[in-house]
């Protein structure tokens, strides 16, 4: 799981990545779909994959991915800044959603503290407890601790998660540490990382999952991703993905998938405000509306028309009604929201004699929207 650490831990990440490849250093070029490979039905992401778009997650689903496990937190204070967006995109693509925490704990007290940070991060995006909560056990300092102490610390971490209502836990670790620095058990059957030069078959059938590559390229996604083969349905019971086992779903990626991916970039998911089992993202309460007759009278409409879907973020400015009379809320209040366009308009500002283009946007889950000045969108 290289590139999974926060940027402030880049050096540690390099160390962890080197250890992770200890049993089978990959010397091949980037892997692409093949019928001889293990199944690639789970992907894990962190802030390093924050550039993946909603369309990219649709592409993952179209190419056999059933689940995504998202980095929620690390240590006692870090939270993935892309967590909410990645949950939304994965949910829209129909993927089962789970979470992992990159651990640094070296005693039971710090293990309990880290578990609380993990819980806080996950609860910021979902109230569901039917998600897998994974301890990502690969940080270099853990290698200097005895297996007995690591097992005890992990037990304290899991106990704190259980006390918080999370009973589906798992352990991610590298194969060379398994049984040497940390143990799997009935509560943590294991998500094992081992990257053969020529991956095939199933090396860890008793584990929940086998991560067999960190340099996998899906069609139309120009980025290496971690992929795992699922051995059972343990990671498939949250979100809305249908359960499946380790069937190979890599082969024969069709041009139809590519076309469907392209169309998803221009046809946003229909917004929904329902609260069903598949919709786990918490939506912030809307800000109080504020009407200004003077602001509304200060502009006049030049033209207004529909436009295609484009994806933006912003923390600047505010969202307004189409004549700017009503302010719905400030964009800084929703810093992790992705906005999707569907219309635009040109307004003449009477007090300055200048023109401005505003885009009509909505959040990807459909609970917020309004008109935003184009210059604030990025």
N, C-alpha and C positions, 0 to 999 in steps of 0.2 A: 504494500500500500504506500508506495512512494508518492510524494507530493500531497500527503494528507494532512501534514502539520500546518499550524498557523504560520504566517510568514516570520514571526518573531522567533520561531524555533527552527529556522532553516538548517542550521548546522546539525542539530539533533536529528532532523529529518534525513539528512544525508547518511548519518550513522545508522539510523534505523533501516533505511533502504538498503545499505550494504549488508547488514545482518540478515535482512529478509531474503536476500538472494543467495544465502550461504549454501543451500543444498543444491541449487540448480541454476547457475548463472546463465541468463539467456544471452545467446550470441547471435540469435536470428534477427532478421529485419522485423519491422512491425507486423504483427499478426493481423490477418484479415479472415473473414468467414470461410470455413472449410468443413466439409462433411466428416472429416476424420477427427475433428477436435471435440473436446468435451462440450457440454452445453454452456451457452453464454446467456443464462436466463436471470442473472442478477448483476447489477452494476452498483458500485459505491462511489459517492461523490462528496466533495468538501468544498471549501472556498476556492480551491484551485480549479474547480470546474464551474465557477460562478458565471462563466461566459456562455455556458450552454443555454440555448434558447428553448422556448416552449416547443417549437418545431423539432428541435433535436430530441426532446423527450418523446415526442410522437414517433420519431424515427426509431428510437430504441424499442418502443413497444411494437412497431411494425416489423422489427427484426428479431422478435422472440424474447425480448427482455420482459420478465414478469414482475420483478421486484427491484426497488432501489433502496439502498441503505445509506442514509445521509449523515454526515458528521454534524452532530449537534453542539458538541462542546469539547473542551480539553482542560485538564488540570482543575483548578478551583475557581477560575475567573473568566476563561475564554468562551465565547459563544460564536458560532459560525455566522457571519453577517449576511450570508446568502440563504440561511436556513429557511425562512418563510417563503422566499421565491422558489427555492428548489422543491419544497413540499408542494406548492401550488402547481408547478409544472408537472411533477410526477403524478400528482392526483388527476390533473386534466388528461394525462395520457393513459389513465386507468391502471397505473402501476401500484403494486402493494408497497407501502411505505414503512420503513423501519429506521432506527437511529443508532449511531455509535458515538462513544466517548473515548478520546485518546487519553489513556491513563498515565499518570506519573507517580501514583501513590506508592509510598515505601513503608507505610505502617497503617494500622486499622483506622486511626483517627483521620489521616488524610484521605483514606479510601472513602470514609463516610462523607467527608466534605466534598470530595469530587462527585460522589453520587448525587448529592444535593444540587450541585451545579448542573449536572446532567438532567436531573428532573426539571429544574427551573427552565432550562433551554427548551426541552421537549414540550413542557406545558405552555410555553409561549406560542406554540403553533398548533397544538391539538389537545383536546381534553380526553382523547381515546387512551385507554390503557392496554388495548389489544394490539400492541406493537412490540417488536423484538427490540430489546435494549442491550446493545453489545458493548462489552469492554474490549477496546482495541489495545491489546497487550503487546507492544513492540518497542517501546521507548528504551534507549540504551541503558539508563540507570537501573532498570529492572533486572538486567543481566547479572548484576553484582549481588543480588539478593537470593537467598536460598529458596528452593522450590517450596519448602514447608511454609516459609513466611509469605511468599507470593500467593500461595493457595489460601492462607488465612486472610490476607489483605483482600483478595478477590471475594472471599466469602463475606467479608464485612461490607464490601461494595454492593454485592447482590442483596444482602440483607436490608440495606438502606433503600434499595430500589423496591424490594418486596414490601417494605413498610409504607412506601409511597404508592402502592397499588400496582406496581409493575412486576408481574410474575413470569413474563416471558423474557429470559435472559440468555445471553450466549457469550462465548469467548472467542475473539479473533486473535490468532497468534501465528507465528511462523512455524513451519514443520520442525526445524531444528531445535526449537525451544519446547516442543510438546513432550511432556513427560520428563523433561530435564530442568526447565525453569518454571513450568506451570502445568497444571493438570486439567483436563476436561473432566466432567462429571455428569450426573443425571440432569442437573439444571443447566449445564453448559456443555452441550454435546460437541460444540466446536465448529468454527469456521476457519479452516486451515489454509494458510498461504504457502504454496509451493509452485514454482514456475519452471517446469521442465523446458528444455530446448525444443522438444517436439511433443507438445501436450496431446494426450489421447487417453481414452478410457476414463476410469474413476479411481484415483489413488486413495481416497479417504471415504469409503462408503458408509462408515458408521458415524461420520460427522454430519452436521446439518448442511454444510456447504464446503466446497473446495474452490479457493481462488487460485486460478491456474495461469493468469497472465495479468500484467499491468501495462501492456503496450498493444492493446487490441483496438483496431479501427473499425467502427461500424460504417456502412455506406453513408456518404454525404456528411459525415462528422469528421472534420479534419483535426482530430485530437485523440491521443492515446487514452484509453480508459481501462480501469480495473474490471475484470469480468470473473464471475464465479459460476460454478455449476451447482445447482441445488439438488440435494439428495432426497428431499422430502418436502412437505408443504409448510414447514415451520415458519418460513419467512413470507408466506403467501396469504396469511389470514387477516392482514390489515388492508386498509384502502379498498380498492374495487377490482384488483386483478384476480382472475380466475386461478384456482389452485392448479399446480402442475408439478411434476417431478422432473428428474434430470434428463428429459428428452432433449436430444440435440436439435436446437432450433436455429442453427447458424447457417445451414447450407441454403443455396439457391435463393439469395436475396434478390428479389425481382425488381424490374424497372417499375412495376406498379407501386412498390413500396416507395421508391424514389419520388414518383409522381405524387403519391399521397402525401409524402413529407412536404413537398413543395407547396401543395395546396393548403396544408395546415398552417403555413406561414402567412397566408393571406386570408384565411377563413378562421377567425378566432372561435374558441369554444363558447357556446351560448351561455351567458351568465345564469347563475342559479342562486337563489337565496334560501333554498330549502336546507333543512338540517337532517339529512339522511345519513345512514351508516357510512357511505362512501365519502362524505364530505367532512373532513376532519380539521380543516384549517379554521382557526378562530379569526373572525373579522372584527376589527376595531369598531367601536360604536361611532356612528357618524357625528361629526362636529356640529355644534349649534349653527343654524343658518343665520345669516345677517344680511338684511336688505338695505340698499342705499339708493334712493331715488336720484341723488346727484350723480352717482357713478353711472347709473343706467342712462341718464340724460346726456352724459359726456361723450357718448359714442353713437355712431349710426352705422347700420349694416350696409356694406357694399355688395357682398354676395355670400352665399352659403351653399355648400353642396356636400354630398357623400364622398367618402374616400376609403381606400383600402386599409387593411389592418397593418399597423406598424407598432413595434414594441419600444417603449421608452421608460426611463426612470427619471425622477427629479425630487429634490427636496426644496426647490425654490418656488416662490410665488404661491398662488392659491387656485382653487377650482371655482368656477362661476357658472351661473346660468348664461344662456346664449347672448343676452344683452348686457351681461356683467352686473346686473342689478342685484342678484343674490349671490353672496359668497358662501359656498358650501363648506369650505375648510381649507386650512393651509397644508401644502404638500409636505412640509417638514414633519407633520404629524404622522405621516405614513411613509417613512424613509425606505422601507424594503418592498414597496408595492411596485409591480410592473403595470404600466398603463398601456392599453390597446386603443388605437384610434379607430374611428368609424365615420367621422365627418370633420370638415374644417370650414372656417369662415374668415372673411376679411372685414375688419372694422375700421372706420375713420374716427380718429380721436380728435374731437373738436377743439380741445384746449391746447393741443400741440400742432395741429394741422398735419399729423403723420398718420400712416396706416399701420395696422398690425394684423398678423395672421394668428388665429387661435385654432387649436385642435380640440375636437371633442373626444374625450377618452373615457374609458371605464377600467376598473381594476380587473385583473384576469379572473377573479371569482365573482365579479359582477355586483359587488355591494357598494362601491363608490364610483363616482364619475363626475363629469363636468367639463367646462371649457378651460384650457390652460394655454397661456401664451406660448407660441412655438419656441421662442428663444430660451425658455426654461427647461425644455425637454431634451434629454440626451439618450 
